[in-house]
Amino acid sequence: MNENRLKIISNILAIIPILPELYHIFNGLIDKKSIIKIIYEIPYPYYIFTVIILIIYLIAYLLNRYIERKMYDGMIFGIGFNNSSYGYNNVMEIVENGLLWIIKEPTSFDSLYRNKIEVDPEPRCPECNPMKLEYEKHKWWHQWTCRNCNYKVRTWNHRDKIEDRVLKRAEFIIENNK
């Protein structure tokens, strides 16, 4: 709903810069002037105003594209995790981007799973620890919300990028503690 309002407002604002030109063209056509004469009679401030508005729209468009690319930077598509049939042990907790991430290690006697750590894909609230956060994707940010204490975190970083950072930090911590 909110995005539809923004689109309607931006479409209305897109018409405003060309209204004076349309007015002059319409009046010129009523007076039966040639289109070239009508264009030459439009005052220069209208052209300057139109160019400034078009530059502002271009900057807003490029900024929007930049934010959308930044939001999906580091996103991983189609990679599944190895699920241990024996369950997991919590190894440690790491706070990254204001979110509490739990690092798990599979409890397995199989050498395939041994010494492999994984990040729990659902972050927890750092204030009320066991509560899992709800994820919402907005147009310009990602947001996690705790329904228990109303703790909110907004970030441009996608969940996969944050998980990758947390996994690298956990591997670094484990390697340095051995």
Buried (B, 14 or more C-beta within 10 A) or exposed (E): EEEEEEEEEEEEEEEEBBEBBEEBBEEBEEEEBEEEEBBEEBEEEBBEBBEEBEEEBEEEEEEEEEEEEBBEEBEEEEEEEEEBEEEBEEBBBBEBBBBBBBBBBBEBEEEEBEEEBBBBEBBBBBEEEEBBBEEEEEEEBBBBBBEEEEBEBBBBBBBBBBBBBBBEBBEEEBEEEE
